[in-house]
Amino acid sequence: MSDAPAPEEKLSYRLITGPDDRAFCERISAALAEGYVLHGSPSATFNGTGVIVAQALILPAAIASADAAVATAVEDLDFDGEGHA
């Protein structure tokens, strides 16, 4: 058995923020190259000196896995036949 730490799993969701510059675009490009996809529209604000931007990204495989787990859990529920609102 190895004492080496397990590689960190990629997060299913990431929000990348920073100044609206080349470095921010490079961070987004790197995440896209890792398999993330854009989620929603980017946001921008002015902090008094510069524009700060944010972009959410999701990892489709992780989201699909979570969705499948929820679907399985719902199928396993024991309904009594009565609808509840």
Stockholm file with secondary structure:
# STOCKHOLM 1.0

chainA/1-85         MSDAPAPEEKLSYRLITGPDDRAFCERISAALAEGYVLHGSPSATFNGTGVIVAQALILPAAIASADAAVATAVEDLDFDGEGHA
#=GR chainA/1-85 SS CCCSCCCCCCCSEEEEEEESSHHHHHHHHHHHHTTCEEEEEEEEEECSSSEEEEEEEECHHHHHHHHHHHHHHHHHCCCCSCCCC
#=GC SS_cons        CCCSCCCCCCCSEEEEEEESSHHHHHHHHHHHHTTCEEEEEEEEEECSSSEEEEEEEECHHHHHHHHHHHHHHHHHCCCCSCCCC
//
